[in-house]
Amino acid sequence: MSIALIILAAGKGTRMESDLPKVLHKIAGAPMLVHAMQSGIALTPERIIVVAGHGADLVQAAAQEYDAEAEVVIQSEQLGTAHAVAQAKAALEDFDGDALVLYGDTPFISHDTLEAMAVARAHHDVVVLGFEAVDPARYGRLVMQGETLERIVEFKDASEEERMITLCNSGVISADAKTLFDLIDAVGNDNAGEEYYLTDIIGIARARGLSATAVTCDESETLGINSRADLARAEASFQIRARATLLEDGVTMQAPDTVFLSYDTVIGRDAEIEPNVIFGPGATIESGARIRAFSHLEGCHVSRGSVVGPFARLRPGAELAEDVHVGNFVEVKNAMLAEGVKANHLSYIGDADIGERTNIGAGTITCNYDGVFKHRTTIGADAFIGSNTMLVAPVTVGNGALTGSGSVITKNVPDGALALGRAPQVTKEGHGRKLFEMLKARKAKLTKGTN
C-alpha cells in the first residue's frame, strides 16, 4: 500500500517566544520537523506533504533540505487541524493509497508505533494513535467500545464522565487518503473553539458505518513541544534514549550523561567515548575508534583505530582513515588524513589531503584562505612537517619530504626534499644582558615616579 505523509507544521508557536517557526527549533541538532519527517520516512512513503503557515519559506527550506522531494502547501488561516489537513487535498487528488497525519511539533513517534498503525489499517478504515496519560489534563479523550473507537471528544467539550477516561488522543491518524478527505469535508465547527477538529472524523466515520480503532504507544512518544521548557525536556529525553541505545550496542562511555549526540550520530561497537564529547550532525565513528574528552565532532568520519582528542575539533568534511591520531587543540576541516597520519597537537588542517604515515608537527597551519577563495594543501606519504610550519596553499609537499621548523612554505616541495623557509638567525653576544639592564632601569624609574 502506498503511503503519503501529511505533516502539520503551520503553527507559529507563540509560547516559544521566538521569531522562528516552532517546528524549526532544534532537538539533537535537527529541526523538530525533521524528526517528524524521519519518523514517517521509516514507512518509505511515496509522497511527503508539509502543511506550512507561519514562516512558510523557512519551513519549506528545512523540509526540502532533508528531503528534496517533500512538497509544501500553505494554510494561510489557522482554523483547526481538519482545516490544516484539508490543505493537502489538492496535492493528493490523484494519490491512491493511505494518508498518515503527523505533527511537526511531535517529533518522537517511533517506527514500531507507525508499523503497528499500518498493521491495524489492514483491518480498519481509520486508525488513531492513543496513549495512556499519567495526567490526562486537557488532552482529547478516546471513547472506546471494545476494540472499536467510537469517537474522540476534546477536553473542553467532554462531559465529566468522559474526562475520567485516561486513554488520550495523540492527533496522529491514518486512513485511505480519499476516505480521509471525504470525512474532513463533513467536519463542521460547531464546538467551543469554533474550529474544524480532525478528531470529529471518527464520529462521522462511525455514523457512515466505517470501522475505527486505536493503537497505543508510550506517552513519551507523543511529547508535543510548545515552549522552551518543553524543548529542553525533549532534548533531555532524546539524549537519554540515544545514550542508552549506544550502550546497548556495545559503545563504551565512562560518563554518558556528559556526552551529547545528534539525531543522526552513528557510533560502532567497541568505540570508546570519553566524558564531555559533543557530536554535531553528520558524525560517523567506526568500531574501535576512541574519542577523547572535550572534543567536538560534526560532519566527519573517523575510522577504526583512530584516536581523536582530547580537546580536538573535527569540522564538516574531516575524513580520518584507520589509525589516525588527532590530538589536543587540533582542528580539522574538509581534509582527508590517510592511514597512520599523526597530528598530535596545536594545529589547523583545513582543505588538505595528507598521505599515509605523515607526521604533522605542533603549530602547523594550512593557510587555506586568501580572503576570497579557499585553496588546497597536498602532503604526500611519509612526510615530516616540522613544528610551526605555515603551508601557504595551494601548495604540495611530496612523499618523504621534510619542512624545517618555523618555515613558511610557499612553493611545492619535491619528493624526498628538505624545505626551509625562514629568516637566518642573528646572535649578538652580550646584547641580551644589556637590554635587560636597560629595561629594568626604566621600570624602576617609572615605579619611583608613581610613589
C-alpha positions in Angstrom: 0.0 0.0 0.0 1.3 3.4 -1.0 1.6 5.9 1.9 1.5 9.7 1.9 2.7 11.6 4.9 0.8 14.8 5.8 2.9 16.7 8.4 1.2 19.7 10.0 3.7 22.5 10.6 1.8 25.7 10.2 1.8 26.9 13.8 3.7 30.0 15.0 4.3 28.6 18.5 3.6 31.8 20.4 4.7 30.3 23.7 8.2 29.7 22.2 8.7 33.5 22.3 10.6 33.3 19.0 10.6 34.7 15.5 11.5 31.3 14.3 8.6 28.9 13.3 8.1 26.5 16.2 8.8 23.4 14.1 12.3 24.7 13.2 13.6 24.8 16.8 16.2 22.1 17.0 16.4 18.9 19.0 19.7 17.0 18.8 21.0 19.2 16.0 17.9 19.0 13.7 14.6 20.9 13.5 11.8 19.1 15.2 10.1 19.0 11.8 13.0 16.8 10.5 12.5 14.4 13.4 8.8 14.1 12.4 9.8 13.5 8.8 12.4 11.0 9.8 9.8 9.0 11.8 7.4 8.8 8.8 10.1 8.1 6.3 10.7 4.8 8.0 7.5 3.7 6.2 9.0 4.6 2.8 6.2 7.0 1.9 5.6 7.8 -1.8 4.7 11.4 -1.0 5.5 13.9 1.8 3.2 16.9 2.2 4.2 19.5 4.7 1.4 22.0 5.7 3.1 25.3 6.5 1.9 28.6 7.6 4.0 31.0 9.7 7.4 31.3 8.2 6.5 29.0 5.3 9.6 29.8 3.3 11.8 28.8 6.2 9.8 25.7 6.8 9.9 24.7 3.1 13.7 25.2 3.0 14.2 23.0 6.1 11.9 20.3 4.8 13.5 20.1 1.3 17.0 20.3 2.7 16.2 17.0 4.5 14.2 15.5 1.6 14.2 17.3 -1.8 11.0 15.6 -2.8 9.0 17.0 0.1 6.1 19.2 -1.0 4.8 22.2 0.9 1.3 23.5 0.9 0.1 26.6 2.7 -2.5 27.0 5.5 -3.0 30.8 5.3 -5.7 30.8 8.0 -5.4 28.7 11.2 -8.9 27.2 11.5 -8.1 23.9 13.2 -6.4 20.6 12.5 -9.1 19.3 10.0 -8.7 22.6 8.0 -4.9 22.1 8.1 -5.1 18.6 6.7 -7.6 19.7 4.1 -4.9 21.9 2.6 -3.2 18.8 1.3 -6.3 17.6 -0.6 -5.4 19.2 -3.9 -1.8 17.9 -3.8 -3.1 14.3 -3.2 -6.0 14.5 -5.6 -4.6 11.7 -7.8 -3.0 9.7 -5.0 -4.2 6.2 -4.5 -3.1 5.0 -1.0 -3.1 5.7 2.7 -2.6 9.1 4.3 -0.8 9.4 7.6 -1.1 12.6 9.5 1.8 13.6 11.7 2.8 16.7 13.6 5.9 18.8 13.1 6.0 19.6 16.9 5.6 15.9 17.9 9.0 14.6 17.0 9.3 11.2 18.7 6.8 8.8 17.2 8.7 5.6 16.7 9.0 3.4 13.7 7.5 0.5 15.6 4.4 2.5 16.5 3.8 3.6 12.9 4.3 0.0 11.8 1.6 -1.0 14.3 -0.7 1.6 12.9 -0.1 0.2 9.4 -1.0 -3.3 10.6 -4.2 -2.0 12.2 -5.1 -0.2 8.9 -5.3 -3.6 7.2 -8.4 -4.3 9.3 -10.0 -0.8 10.0 -10.9 2.2 7.9 -9.5 4.7 10.3 -6.7 4.2 12.8 -5.8 6.7 15.6 -2.7 6.7 17.8 -3.6 7.0 21.5 -1.7 6.8 24.8 -2.4 6.3 28.5 -1.7 9.6 30.1 -0.3 9.9 33.6 -2.0 13.2 33.8 -4.7 13.4 31.1 -5.0 17.2 31.7 -6.6 18.8 28.7 -5.9 16.1 26.1 -8.7 14.8 23.9 -10.2 11.5 25.1 -10.6 8.3 23.0 -14.1 6.8 23.7 -13.7 3.1 23.0 -16.2 0.2 22.8 -14.0 -2.9 22.9 -11.6 -2.5 20.0 -13.8 0.0 18.3 -13.1 3.7 18.6 -16.5 5.3 18.7 -15.4 9.0 18.9 -12.8 11.4 20.1 -14.0 14.2 22.4 -12.0 17.3 23.0 -11.5 18.1 26.7 -13.3 21.4 26.5 -16.3 19.6 25.0 -16.2 16.5 27.2 -18.6 15.5 29.9 -17.4 14.8 33.4 -17.7 11.1 32.7 -15.6 11.4 29.5 -13.0 13.4 31.3 -12.4 10.4 33.6 -11.1 8.5 30.6 -7.2 8.2 30.6 -6.8 7.0 27.0 -5.9 10.2 25.2 -5.5 11.3 21.6 -2.1 12.0 20.1 -3.5 13.5 17.0 -1.7 11.0 14.7 -4.2 9.4 12.4 -4.2 7.1 9.3 -6.8 6.3 6.7 -7.2 5.9 3.0 -6.5 9.3 1.5 -9.8 9.7 -0.3 -11.7 8.5 2.7 -9.8 10.9 4.9 -10.6 14.0 2.8 -14.3 12.9 2.3 -14.6 12.7 6.1 -12.9 16.1 6.5 -15.4 17.6 4.1 -18.2 16.7 6.5 -16.5 18.3 9.6 -18.1 21.4 11.0 -17.0 24.0 13.6 -20.0 23.8 16.0 -17.8 23.5 19.1 -16.5 25.5 22.0 -13.4 26.6 20.0 -15.2 27.2 16.7 -12.5 25.2 14.9 -12.6 22.3 12.4 -11.3 19.4 14.5 -9.7 16.5 12.8 -10.9 14.4 15.7 -14.5 14.8 14.5 -13.9 12.5 11.6 -14.2 9.4 13.9 -17.8 10.1 14.8 -18.6 10.8 11.2 -16.9 7.6 10.0 -18.8 5.5 12.6 -22.1 7.1 11.5 -21.3 6.1 7.9 -20.6 2.5 9.0 -16.8 2.7 8.7 -14.7 1.0 11.3 -12.2 2.8 13.5 -9.7 1.7 16.2 -6.9 3.0 18.3 -3.3 1.8 18.5 -1.4 2.8 21.7 2.1 3.9 22.4 4.2 5.1 25.3 3.3 8.6 26.4 6.9 9.7 25.8 6.5 9.2 22.1 3.7 11.8 22.0 5.6 14.6 23.6 4.5 17.8 22.0 6.7 20.9 22.0 5.0 24.2 22.9 7.6 26.1 24.9 11.3 26.4 25.5 10.9 24.3 28.6 9.2 21.6 26.5 12.1 21.9 24.1 14.7 21.4 26.8 12.7 18.3 28.1 12.6 16.9 24.6 16.3 17.4 24.2 17.0 15.6 27.5 14.6 12.8 26.6 16.3 12.3 23.2 19.8 12.2 24.8 18.8 9.7 27.4 17.3 7.3 24.8 20.2 7.8 22.4 22.9 7.1 25.0 21.1 4.1 26.2 20.9 2.7 22.7 24.7 3.2 22.2 25.5 1.4 25.5 23.3 -1.5 24.5 25.0 -1.6 21.1 28.5 -2.0 22.7 29.8 1.5 22.9 31.8 2.4 26.0 31.1 5.7 27.7 32.6 6.4 31.1 30.2 9.4 31.8 27.3 9.0 29.3 25.4 12.0 30.9 28.2 14.3 29.6 28.1 13.0 26.0 25.7 14.8 23.6 24.6 13.2 20.4 22.8 14.4 17.3 19.8 12.9 15.6 22.0 11.1 13.1 25.1 10.2 15.1 26.5 6.8 14.2 29.0 5.1 16.5 30.2 1.5 16.1 30.6 -1.2 18.8 33.8 -1.1 20.9 34.2 2.5 20.2 35.2 4.5 23.3 33.7 7.9 24.1 35.3 9.8 26.9 33.5 12.5 29.0 32.3 15.8 27.7 32.2 15.0 24.0 29.7 16.7 21.7 28.6 15.2 18.4 27.1 17.7 15.9 25.1 16.4 12.9 26.7 14.1 10.4 29.3 12.3 12.6 30.2 8.7 12.0 32.6 6.9 14.3 33.7 3.4 13.3 34.2 0.4 15.7 37.3 0.6 17.8 37.8 4.3 17.5 38.5 6.4 20.6 37.1 9.9 21.1 38.8 11.6 24.0 37.4 14.1 26.4 36.2 17.6 25.5 36.2 17.0 21.7 33.6 18.4 19.3 32.8 16.5 16.1 30.4 17.2 13.2 30.1 16.3 9.6 33.1 13.9 9.9 34.1 10.3 9.6 36.5 8.6 12.0 37.8 5.2 11.0 38.7 2.1 13.1 41.6 2.5 15.5 41.8 6.3 15.2 42.1 8.5 18.3 40.7 12.0 18.5 41.4 14.5 21.2 41.3 15.5 24.0 40.2 19.0 23.1 40.1 18.3 19.4 37.6 19.7 16.8 36.6 17.8 13.6 34.5 20.0 11.3 32.5 19.1 8.2 34.5 17.2 5.6 37.0 15.8 8.0 37.8 12.2 6.9 40.1 10.2 9.1 41.4 6.8 7.8 42.4 4.0 10.1 44.9 4.6 13.0 45.0 8.3 12.6 45.9 10.4 15.7 44.4 13.9 16.0 45.5 15.3 19.4 44.8 18.2 21.7 43.8 21.5 20.2 43.9 20.3 16.7 41.2 21.4 14.3 40.5 19.5 11.0 38.1 20.8 8.3 37.4 19.4 4.8 40.5 17.3 4.9 41.5 13.7 4.3 44.0 12.2 6.7 45.2 8.9 5.3 46.1 5.8 7.4 48.6 6.4 10.2 48.7 10.2 10.0 49.6 11.9 13.2 48.7 15.5 14.1 49.1 15.4 17.9 48.9 19.0 19.0 48.1 22.6 18.3 47.5 22.6 14.6 44.9 23.6 12.0 44.4 21.3 9.0 41.9 22.8 6.6 41.2 21.9 2.9 44.0 19.3 2.8 45.0 15.8 1.7 47.6 14.1 3.8 49.3 10.9 2.8 49.9 7.7 4.9 52.1 7.9 8.0 52.9 11.6 7.6 53.6 13.4 10.9 52.3 16.9 11.4 54.4 18.9 13.9 52.9 21.1 16.6 51.7 24.5 15.5 51.4 23.6 11.8 48.8 25.6 9.8 47.5 25.1 6.3 46.9 28.7 5.2 43.9 27.8 3.0 42.1 31.2 2.7 43.3 34.2 0.8 40.4 36.4 1.8 38.3 35.4 -1.2 39.0 31.8 -2.2 39.8 28.6 -0.4 42.9 26.7 -1.6 44.1 23.1 -1.0 47.2 21.7 0.5 48.5 18.3 -0.5 51.1 16.4 1.5 52.4 13.0 0.4 53.1 9.8 2.3 55.8 9.5 5.0 56.4 13.3 5.0 57.5 15.1 8.2 56.1 18.6 8.7 58.3 20.5 11.2 56.7 22.3 14.1 55.3 25.8 13.4 55.2 25.3 9.6 52.9 27.6 7.7 51.8 25.9 4.4 50.5 28.6 2.2 48.0 27.0 -0.2 47.8 26.0 -2.9 51.0 24.0 -2.2 52.2 20.4 -2.4 54.7 18.6 -0.2 56.0 15.4 -1.8 56.4 11.9 -0.5 59.1 11.6 2.2 59.8 15.3 2.2 60.5 17.4 5.3 60.0 21.0 6.3 62.1 22.7 8.8 60.5 24.0 12.0 59.3 27.6 11.7 59.2 27.5 7.9 56.7 29.4 5.7 56.3 27.1 2.7 55.0 28.9 -0.4 56.4 26.7 -3.2 55.9 23.0 -4.0 58.4 20.6 -2.2 59.6 17.6 -4.3 59.6 14.1 -3.1 62.4 13.5 -0.5 63.4 17.2 -0.3 64.0 19.3 2.7 62.4 22.8 2.6 63.5 25.7 4.8 61.7 29.0 4.6 62.7 31.2 7.4 65.0 34.2 8.1 68.5 33.4 9.2 69.2 33.7 12.9 71.4 36.6 14.1 73.1 36.3 17.6 74.7 39.3 19.3 76.8 38.4 22.2 76.1 40.2 25.5 73.2 42.3 24.0 70.6 40.3 25.9 72.1 41.2 29.3 72.4 44.9 28.3 68.8 45.0 27.1 67.5 43.5 30.3 69.5 46.0 32.4 68.2 48.9 30.4 64.6 47.7 30.7 64.9 47.1 34.5 66.3 50.6 35.0 63.4 52.1 33.0 60.9 50.2 35.1 62.5 51.3 38.4 62.3 54.9 37.3 58.7 54.6 36.4 57.9 52.9 39.7 59.7 55.6 41.7 57.7 58.3 39.8 54.4 56.8 40.8 55.2 56.6 44.6 
